Amino acid sequence: MTDHTKPVPSTEFAPEGSWFKSSYSDQGGGNCVEVAVRQAQVGIRDSKEKDGPALSLPRSTYITFIDTVKSGAVHFGVLD
């Protein structure tokens, strides 16, 4: 069983050269998300924390999420 209390550094999910900035990221360097694909998993990380943890999703879940965002069914905003 995976111990989710100890996040794995994103560099253990995929090597540094495998990560690329999402087209949905802030191009000014503020809010940047990077993704990496490894077999059937997609890793997502904060580009400002390269040694920080990565969220790992099955590829099918990631595709569904992106399709939902593109459809306009999900809106992101700042929570107070």
N, C-alpha and C positions, 0 to 999 in steps of 0.2 A: 504494500500500500504506500502511496506517496505521502510524504510529510509536508502538508501545505503550510505549516508554520515556519518553514525555512525556505524562503524563496530562492530559486536558482538564478544566479546572475545571467543576464541576457547573453553574455559571451559564451556561456555553457550551452545555451540553446542553439546558437549558430555563431560561426566566426565573424569577427568584426567586418570583413569585406562583404558579408552576405546581407547586411542590413541596408535598406534604402528608405529615403523619406517618402512618406505617403503624399499623394497629390492633394490630399485634403488638409495638409499641414499649412500653418502660417508661413508664408515665404519670407517673412521678415525675421525669422529665427526665434520667434516667441513661443508659440504653441506648436511644437513639432512632434509628430508621431512617426516612428520608423517601423517597418515590417521586414520580416525574413521568412522565407518558406523553407521548410525542412520536411521532406517526404509528405505525409498527410497532415502535417501541422503548420500553422501560421503563427509566428511570434510577433507580438506587438510590444513596443517599448517607448519610453520617453527619450527623445534624442539627446536631451541635456543630461541624462543619467546613463551613460553607456555601460557602466558596470552594474547598474540597477537591475531589478527583476524584469522579466518579460512575462506578459500574459500569453499563454499558449492555447490556441483554439484549433479544433478540427477544421480542415480546409473548408468543408461544406458549411460549417457554422459561420466562418468568416465571410464566405461568399454571400450567404443569406443576409448577414448584417450589412454588408456593403450595398447589396441590391435594395434593401429596405431604406437605407439612408438616401440613396440615389432617387428613390421613388418619392421622396418628400414625406414619407410617413413618420419619420422621426425628426424631431427638431432639438438641437442642442442649444443650451444657454447657460449662463452663469446662475448658480443657485445662491440665494442669500443666506 
